């Protein structure tokens, strides 16, 4: 009876694994993400409108319109960073260790500081050429949407998967071992998955640290990290199936042994 109860605990532990591996959010988290997307879209469209106004402006209005466009770009990026920072510790990052949350927030804060400095410089610009250089820097120095936010989200997800492997799945394996089942194959898959998740995390952190430059290198790292996390997700699905199969076999064997001939 005790052994069967342990197996029921195993089933309860691995039940949520697929859901976590697919990275769903609760209703509140989904609502927040949707509102962020809508706001980001609105800010992007406002920046595009400001750019069109600059292109169509009279020569004596060019500087003012270019400044307006640059300030829209900054506003767009600052808003996205601030909202991303507020989500660290909640939603995707809610189970992440404090020092990792701090590292991500520090990087977000660094880009925020750069943008605020560029805002001051742009406001002080006195020529169109000077303003153009600053606006180009706003775009090139702060790859917020291309690199910073994807790397932040990826780092959070990688750490969540590591926590899952070290937590629920390790506990489930111990329950299986307690009833004498061989978990060698499962443990091997878990070790590989954890190694891949850690490698993905390190790649995301590298991108976070250098999200304003090395575009081609960052693109490569993001692609590599994404491929690694896809492998981890698949491994988690396989691990859940293996645990379910072992549990089912044990229950069937136990049931058969209790049948009176």
C-alpha positions in Angstrom: 0.0 0.0 0.0 2.8 2.4 0.9 4.6 1.7 -2.3 1.4 2.3 -4.4 0.8 5.5 -2.6 4.4 6.6 -3.5 3.6 5.9 -7.1 0.5 8.0 -6.9 2.7 10.8 -5.7 4.9 10.3 -8.7 2.0 10.7 -11.0 1.0 13.9 -9.2 4.5 15.3 -9.5 4.9 14.6 -13.2 1.4 15.7 -14.2 2.3 19.4 -14.5 5.6 18.8 -16.3 4.3 19.1 -19.9 2.4 22.3 -19.0 5.6 23.9 -17.6 7.7 22.7 -20.5 5.3 24.4 -22.9 5.6 27.7 -20.9 1.9 28.7 -20.4 1.0 31.6 -18.1 -1.9 32.0 -15.8 -4.8 34.2 -16.9 -3.5 37.2 -15.1 -0.1 36.8 -16.7 -1.6 36.3 -20.1 -3.6 39.5 -19.7 -0.5 41.4 -18.7 1.4 40.1 -21.7 -1.4 41.0 -24.1 -1.6 44.5 -22.7 2.1 44.9 -23.0 2.0 43.8 -26.7 -0.8 46.2 -27.4 1.1 49.1 -25.8 4.3 48.2 -27.6 2.4 48.1 -30.9 0.9 51.6 -30.1 4.3 53.0 -29.2 5.9 51.5 -32.4 3.1 53.0 -34.5 3.6 56.4 -32.8 7.3 56.3 -33.7 6.5 55.4 -37.3 4.1 58.4 -37.5 6.8 60.7 -36.1 9.3 59.4 -38.6 6.8 60.1 -41.5 6.3 63.6 -40.1 10.1 64.2 -40.1 10.4 63.0 -43.7 7.6 65.3 -44.9 8.6 68.3 -42.7 9.8 71.7 -44.1 13.5 72.3 -43.7 13.0 74.7 -40.8 11.0 72.0 -39.0 13.4 69.1 -39.6 15.3 69.3 -36.4 12.2 69.5 -34.2 10.5 66.6 -36.0 13.7 64.5 -35.9 13.9 65.1 -32.2 10.3 64.1 -31.8 11.0 60.8 -33.7 14.0 60.1 -31.5 12.1 60.7 -28.3 9.4 58.4 -29.5 12.0 55.7 -30.1 13.4 56.2 -26.6 9.9 56.2 -25.0 9.0 52.9 -26.9 12.2 51.2 -25.6 12.0 52.6 -22.0 8.4 51.5 -21.6 9.2 47.9 -22.8 12.2 47.7 -20.5 10.3 49.0 -17.5 7.5 46.5 -18.1 9.9 43.7 -18.6 11.7 44.5 -15.4 8.4 44.5 -13.5 7.7 41.0 -14.8 11.0 39.6 -13.5 10.0 38.0 -10.2 6.5 37.3 -11.6 5.1 35.3 -14.5 8.0 33.6 -16.3 10.6 34.5 -13.8 8.6 33.8 -10.6 10.7 30.7 -9.7 14.1 32.2 -10.6 16.8 32.6 -7.9 17.2 36.1 -6.6 20.7 36.7 -8.0 19.6 35.7 -11.5 16.6 38.1 -11.2 19.0 40.8 -10.1 21.4 40.1 -13.0 18.6 40.5 -15.5 17.3 43.6 -13.9 20.7 45.1 -13.8 21.1 44.6 -17.5 17.7 46.1 -18.2 18.6 49.0 -15.9 21.9 49.6 -17.8 20.0 50.0 -21.1 17.5 52.2 -19.4 20.3 54.5 -18.2 21.8 54.6 -21.7 18.5 55.6 -23.2 17.9 58.3 -20.6 21.4 59.7 -21.4 20.6 59.7 -25.1 17.3 61.5 -24.4 19.3 64.3 -22.6 21.8 64.5 -25.5 19.0 64.5 -28.1 17.1 67.4 -26.4 20.3 69.4 -26.5 21.1 68.8 -30.2 21.3 72.0 -32.3 21.6 70.6 -35.8 19.9 68.0 -37.9 23.2 66.1 -38.5 23.9 66.0 -34.7 20.3 64.7 -34.0 20.7 62.1 -36.8 23.8 60.7 -35.2 22.1 60.4 -31.8 19.0 58.8 -33.3 21.1 56.2 -35.1 22.8 55.5 -31.7 19.4 55.0 -30.0 18.6 52.3 -32.5 22.1 50.7 -32.8 23.1 50.8 -29.1 19.9 49.5 -27.7 18.7 46.3 -29.4 15.8 46.1 -27.0 13.3 44.2 -29.1 15.7 42.2 -31.2 18.1 41.0 -28.5 17.4 42.3 -24.9 13.9 41.2 -24.3 14.2 37.8 -26.1 17.4 37.1 -24.1 15.7 38.1 -20.8 12.7 35.8 -21.5 15.0 33.0 -22.6 17.2 33.2 -19.5 14.1 33.0 -17.3 12.7 30.0 -19.1 16.0 28.2 -19.1 16.2 28.6 -15.3 12.6 27.5 -14.8 13.4 24.3 -16.7 16.5 23.7 -14.6 14.4 24.2 -11.5 11.9 21.7 -12.8 14.6 19.1 -13.4 16.2 19.7 -10.0 12.8 19.8 -8.2 9.7 17.9 -9.3 11.4 15.5 -11.6 14.2 14.6 -9.2 11.6 14.0 -6.5 9.6 11.8 -8.9 12.7 9.7 -9.7 13.4 9.2 -6.0 9.9 7.9 -5.5 10.4 5.4 -8.3 13.7 4.3 -6.8 12.1 3.8 -3.5 9.9 1.0 -4.9 12.9 -0.6 -6.6 12.5 0.6 -10.1 15.4 1.2 -12.4 15.6 4.9 -13.3 19.0 4.9 -15.0 17.7 5.9 -18.4 15.6 8.6 -17.0 18.4 10.1 -15.0 20.6 10.1 -18.1 18.0 12.1 -20.0 17.6 14.5 -17.1 21.3 15.1 -16.9 21.5 15.8 -20.7 18.5 18.1 -20.5 19.9 20.0 -17.5 23.2 20.4 -19.4 21.4 21.8 -22.4 19.3 24.2 -20.3 22.4 25.5 -18.6 24.1 26.0 -21.9 21.1 27.9 -23.2 21.0 30.1 -20.1 24.7 31.0 -20.5 24.1 32.0 -24.2 21.1 34.2 -23.2 23.2 35.9 -20.5 26.0 36.6 -23.0 23.4 38.3 -25.3 22.1 40.2 -22.4 25.5 41.6 -21.6 26.1 42.6 -25.2 22.7 43.4 -26.5 23.8 46.7 -28.1 26.4 45.3 -30.4 27.7 42.2 -32.2 24.5 41.8 -34.1 25.5 38.7 -36.0 27.1 37.0 -33.0 23.9 37.7 -30.9 21.6 36.3 -33.6 23.7 33.1 -33.7 23.6 32.8 -29.9 19.9 33.3 -29.7 19.4 30.7 -32.4 21.6 28.2 -30.6 19.9 28.8 -27.3 16.5 28.4 -28.9 17.6 25.0 -30.4 18.9 23.9 -27.0 15.6 24.7 -25.2 13.7 22.9 -27.9 15.8 19.8 -27.1 15.1 20.3 -23.4 11.3 20.5 -24.0 11.4 17.3 -26.0 13.5 15.6 -23.4 11.0 16.6 -20.7 8.2 15.1 -22.7 10.2 11.8 -23.1 11.0 11.8 -19.4 7.4 12.2 -18.4 6.4 9.3 -20.7 9.2 7.1 -19.3 8.1 7.8 -15.7 4.5 7.1 -16.7 5.5 3.8 -18.4 7.6 2.7 -15.4 4.7 3.5 -13.0 2.2 1.7 -15.2 4.4 -1.4 -15.4 4.9 -1.5 -11.7 1.2 -1.1 -11.0 0.4 -3.9 -13.4 3.0 -6.2 -11.9 1.7 -5.5 -8.4 -1.9 -6.1 -9.5 -1.0 -9.4 -11.2 0.9 -10.6 -8.1 -2.3 -10.1 -6.1 -4.4 -12.3 -8.3 -5.1 -15.7 -6.7 -4.6 -18.5 -9.1 
